[in-house]
Amino acid sequence: MADKRTESSAAREDVNRHLRMAVKRFDLSGAEEDTWDFLCECGATECKEWVTLPIKEYEAMRAGGDPILARGHALSRNQNTRRKARSLVEDARALRAQAEHQVRRTARNLRKGQPE
């Protein structure tokens, strides 16, 4: 059976990601300097906390793989492990896509260089 905390944390992370995409998509003027409320991603089913962050800080945390957590909240060891595993899988997929692109590019360049 799936861990409810993990499911909740992942769902909150998705909500926060969609919020950020909406800010970017609708090009809200001054959005980069404004602060926005994001859901705490601790995953506790009873958690209803919001975290107020500037968009730049949110993006820096996201880029570093850090969860958005309310003061005093933490991820369980299981959640940390799952988060790291998801990150590694995403990185591996991106590297594979880059490698496949380079192989196609090399093959195309080799075909161009062959005499007809």
C-alpha positions in Angstrom: 0.0 0.0 0.0 1.3 3.5 -0.9 2.5 5.8 1.9 -0.2 8.5 2.4 2.4 11.1 3.4 4.3 10.5 0.2 1.2 10.8 -1.9 0.2 14.0 -0.1 3.7 15.5 -0.5 3.8 14.7 -4.2 0.3 16.2 -4.7 1.3 19.4 -2.9 4.5 19.6 -5.0 2.4 19.3 -8.1 0.0 22.1 -6.9 3.1 24.3 -6.2 4.5 23.6 -9.6 1.2 24.4 -11.3 1.0 27.7 -9.4 4.5 28.6 -10.6 3.6 27.7 -14.2 0.5 29.9 -13.9 2.5 32.9 -12.7 4.9 32.4 -15.6 2.2 31.6 -18.2 0.1 34.7 -17.4 3.2 36.9 -17.2 1.9 38.6 -14.1 3.8 41.9 -14.0 6.2 42.1 -11.1 5.7 38.4 -10.4 9.4 37.8 -10.0 9.6 40.3 -7.1 6.3 39.4 -5.6 5.8 36.8 -2.9 3.5 33.9 -3.4 2.0 31.3 -1.1 3.0 27.7 -1.7 1.7 24.6 0.1 4.0 23.0 2.7 5.2 19.7 1.1 5.9 17.9 4.4 3.2 15.4 3.4 1.5 15.1 6.8 -2.2 14.6 6.1 -3.1 17.1 8.8 -0.8 19.8 7.5 -2.6 22.9 6.1 0.4 25.3 6.3 1.3 27.7 3.5 4.8 29.0 2.9 5.3 32.6 1.5 8.2 32.9 -0.8 9.4 35.1 -3.7 9.3 33.2 -7.0 13.1 33.4 -7.3 13.6 31.7 -3.9 11.0 29.1 -4.8 12.8 28.3 -8.1 16.2 28.2 -6.3 14.8 25.7 -3.8 13.2 23.6 -6.6 16.5 23.7 -8.7 18.4 22.5 -5.6 15.8 19.7 -5.1 14.7 21.1 -1.8 11.1 20.7 -0.7 9.0 23.6 0.3 8.5 23.2 4.0 6.8 25.3 6.7 8.9 26.3 9.7 9.4 23.3 11.9 8.2 20.8 9.3 10.3 18.0 7.9 10.1 15.1 5.5 10.2 11.6 6.8 13.2 9.5 5.9 11.0 7.5 3.5 9.9 10.7 1.8 13.5 11.9 1.4 14.5 8.6 -0.1 11.6 8.7 -2.6 12.3 12.3 -3.5 15.9 11.6 -4.2 15.0 8.5 -6.2 12.5 10.5 -8.3 15.2 13.1 -8.9 17.7 10.5 -10.0 15.1 8.9 -12.4 14.4 12.3 -13.9 18.1 13.1 -14.3 18.7 9.7 -15.9 15.9 10.3 -18.4 17.2 13.7 -19.3 20.8 12.3 -19.8 19.4 9.5 -22.0 17.5 11.9 -24.1 20.6 14.1 -24.5 22.7 11.0 -25.5 20.1 9.9 -28.0 20.0 13.4 -29.5 23.8 13.4 -29.8 23.7 9.9 -31.5 21.1 11.1 -34.1 23.1 14.3 -34.6 26.4 12.4 -35.2 24.7 10.0 -37.6 23.2 12.9 -39.5 26.6 14.7 -39.7 28.3 11.5 -40.9 25.7 11.0 -43.6 26.3 14.6 -44.8 30.0 14.0 -45.0 29.8 10.9 -47.2 30.4 11.4 -51.0 27.4 10.7 -53.2 
